[in-house]
Amino acid sequence: MHEKSGTVRIPLASAAEGMALFGPQDRYLRLVERGMKSEIRSRDAEIVITGPEEEVAVLEQLYSVLLELVRGGYTPSERDFTYALELARELKADELLDLFKSSITTTYRGKPIQFKTLGQRRYVQEIRKKDIVFGIGPAGTGKTYLAVVLAVAALKEGKVKRIVLTRPAVEAGENLGFLPGDLQEKVDPYLRPLYDALHDVMGPEQSAKAFERGIIEVAPLAYMRGRTLDDSFIILDEAQNTTPEQMKMFLTRLGFGSKMVITGDVTQIDLPRGKNSGLIEARRILGGIEEIGFVELTESDVVRHSLVQQIIAAYARAEEEAAGRTGARNASG
């Protein structure tokens, strides 16, 4: 049986619109055509799409939504195209209209910081609503960056009095004595991603001042013991490398008027063999508490180079296959 074919025409107001939609040297066009049977052409101030009916419906939604964004002043990136195509395949691309039109806050230079994916928006909404939120997902999903952005926004709005940044120094065996220098210098190498986000939102000068005045504090996880943190926005990064005891100790530091965001990637555990991850345990034990948010970000939320997304997906597949082989061997043994 032959697939029904169809044709749609999307009128363009200018050549610039066509260029924005097809990308430099038609790069975005090639990206969209990959794996598609349809033909996409630009002629006489319109985009003409011809191919199987179902595919044409997907492409019509994709280009209509992106065209509306372009007309609203938004310039889609290659990453935006990849993500929009993913959503269009489920006919959900229209959800991008709200997503790309709203911004979380601005950088210190006044540039808007926007959501890049629906998963990111859900993560930010949870952080705004709940006092404790876990952001779990692979590298590049923006989980640490967005937590810092929201921490700075809360500080600027007077909702908290300070920001506390921490992570387990597992690379140094949580024994910071092996590293040269004072405490700040010892913790610094592990917190580079947090600093990068702070500089983006506050600017290097304001960040430095906030550190000097103790408004932003950096501390190794081991130094949290015995403290109660009131009126603070606390971020625990790389939480997959905490032990269950460390995680419990950290979570029970929550004071009045405070927020905690715990970020981690359960596929990147660097703990010694045989040690359980506090992040995995917390998800299992606390998953039923409604006031605690758990947001799982996936490779479709990766906002780095599109190759990073493909690499993460390929490794995930390889791990699943390896687990399947191990399971099959155990079953037959």
Residue pairs with C-beta under 8 A, 6 or more apart in sequence:
3 52
3 53
3 54
4 52
4 53
5 50
5 51
5 52
5 53
5 56
6 50
6 51
6 52
6 53
6 56
6 57
7 48
7 49
7 50
7 56
8 48
8 49
8 56
8 59
8 60
9 46
9 47
9 48
9 49
10 46
10 47
10 49
10 60
10 63
10 64
10 67
11 45
11 46
12 18
12 21
12 42
12 45
12 46
12 47
12 67
13 45
13 71
14 45
15 45
17 67
17 70
17 71
18 42
18 45
18 47
20 70
20 75
20 76
21 28
21 29
21 47
21 63
21 66
21 67
21 70
21 76
22 28
22 29
22 42
23 29
23 31
23 78
23 81
27 78
28 76
28 78
28 81
29 40
31 78
31 81
31 82
31 85
32 40
32 59
32 62
32 81
32 85
33 40
36 51
36 55
36 59
37 51
37 52
37 55
38 49
38 50
38 51
38 52
38 55
38 56
38 59
39 49
39 50
39 51
40 47
40 48
40 49
40 59
41 47
41 48
41 50
42 48
47 63
49 56
49 59
49 60
49 63
50 56
51 59
57 91
58 88
58 89
58 91
59 88
61 88
61 91
61 93
61 94
62 84
62 85
62 88
62 93
65 84
65 88
65 93
65 94
65 96
65 97
66 76
66 80
66 81
66 84
66 93
68 97
69 76
69 96
69 97
69 100
69 101
70 76
72 101
74 100
74 101
76 84
78 306
79 116
79 303
79 304
79 305
79 306
80 96
80 100
80 116
82 306
82 309
83 96
83 116
83 117
83 300
84 93
84 96
86 300
87 93
87 95
87 96
87 118
95 118
99 114
99 115
99 117
99 118
99 121
100 114
100 115
102 114
102 115
103 112
103 113
103 114
104 113
104 114
104 115
104 124
104 146
104 149
104 150
104 153
105 112
105 113
105 149
105 152
105 153
105 201
106 112
106 113
107 113
107 200
107 201
108 200
108 201
108 202
108 203
108 206
109 203
113 149
113 200
113 201
115 121
115 124
116 142
116 301
116 303
117 141
117 297
117 300
117 301
117 303
119 137
119 141
119 295
119 297
119 298
119 300
119 301
120 141
120 142
120 146
120 297
120 301
120 303
122 295
123 133
123 135
123 143
123 146
123 295
123 297
124 146
124 150
126 133
126 293
126 295
127 133
127 146
127 147
127 150
127 259
127 261
127 293
128 150
129 293
130 291
130 292
130 293
131 254
131 258
131 259
131 260
131 291
132 251
132 254
132 259
132 260
132 261
132 262
132 291
132 292
132 293
133 259
133 260
133 261
133 262
133 292
133 293
133 294
133 295
134 239
134 261
134 262
134 263
134 264
134 279
134 282
134 283
134 292
134 293
134 294
134 295
135 141
135 143
135 144
135 146
135 147
135 261
135 262
135 263
135 264
135 295
135 297
136 143
136 263
136 264
136 265
136 266
136 279
136 283
136 294
136 295
136 296
136 297
137 143
137 265
137 295
137 296
137 297
137 298
137 301
138 265
138 267
138 268
138 297
138 298
138 299
138 302
138 312
139 265
139 268
139 302
139 304
139 308
139 312
140 302
140 303
140 304
140 308
140 309
140 312
141 297
141 298
141 301
141 302
141 303
142 297
142 301
142 303
143 263
143 297
144 193
144 194
144 197
144 235
144 237
144 263
145 193
145 196
145 197
145 200
147 235
147 237
147 261
147 263
148 163
148 165
148 194
148 197
148 198
148 201
148 235
149 197
149 200
149 201
150 233
150 261
151 160
151 163
151 233
151 235
151 259
151 261
152 163
152 198
152 201
152 202
153 201
154 160
154 233
154 259
155 161
155 162
155 163
155 210
155 215
155 233
160 231
160 232
160 233
160 257
160 258
160 259
161 215
161 231
161 232
162 214
162 215
162 216
162 217
162 231
162 232
162 233
163 210
163 215
163 216
163 217
163 232
163 233
163 234
163 235
164 216
164 217
164 218
164 219
164 229
164 232
164 233
164 234
164 235
165 191
165 194
165 216
165 217
165 218
165 219
165 234
165 235
165 237
166 218
166 219
166 220
166 221
166 223
166 224
166 234
166 235
166 236
166 237
166 250
167 190
167 191
167 220
167 221
167 236
167 237
167 238
167 239
167 241
168 174
168 220
168 221
168 238
168 239
168 241
168 242
168 246
169 175
169 176
169 186
169 187
169 190
169 220
169 221
169 222
170 238
170 241
170 270
170 271
171 190
171 270
172 178
172 179
172 186
174 220
174 221
174 222
176 183
176 186
176 187
176 220
176 222
179 185
179 186
180 186
183 220
183 223
184 218
186 220
187 218
187 219
187 220
188 195
188 218
190 238
191 218
191 237
193 237
194 218
194 235
194 237
195 207
198 207
198 216
199 207
202 210
207 216
210 216
211 218
221 236
221 242
221 246
221 250
224 249
224 250
224 253
225 249
227 253
228 253
228 255
229 253
229 254
229 255
229 258
230 255
230 256
230 257
230 258
231 255
231 256
231 257
231 258
232 255
232 257
232 258
232 259
233 258
233 259
233 261
234 253
234 254
234 258
234 259
234 260
234 261
235 260
235 261
235 262
235 263
236 242
236 250
236 260
236 261
236 262
236 263
237 263
237 264
238 263
238 264
238 265
239 247
239 262
239 263
239 264
239 278
239 279
239 282
240 264
240 265
240 266
240 268
240 269
240 270
240 277
240 279
240 280
241 264
241 269
241 270
241 271
241 277
242 250
242 277
242 278
242 279
243 271
243 275
243 276
243 277
243 278
244 276
244 277
244 278
244 281
244 282
245 278
246 278
247 262
247 278
247 279
247 281
247 282
248 278
250 260
250 262
251 260
251 262
251 282
254 260
262 279
262 282
264 279
266 277
266 279
266 280
267 315
267 316
267 319
269 277
271 277
283 294
286 292
286 294
287 294
299 309
299 312
299 313
299 316
300 309
302 308
302 309
302 312
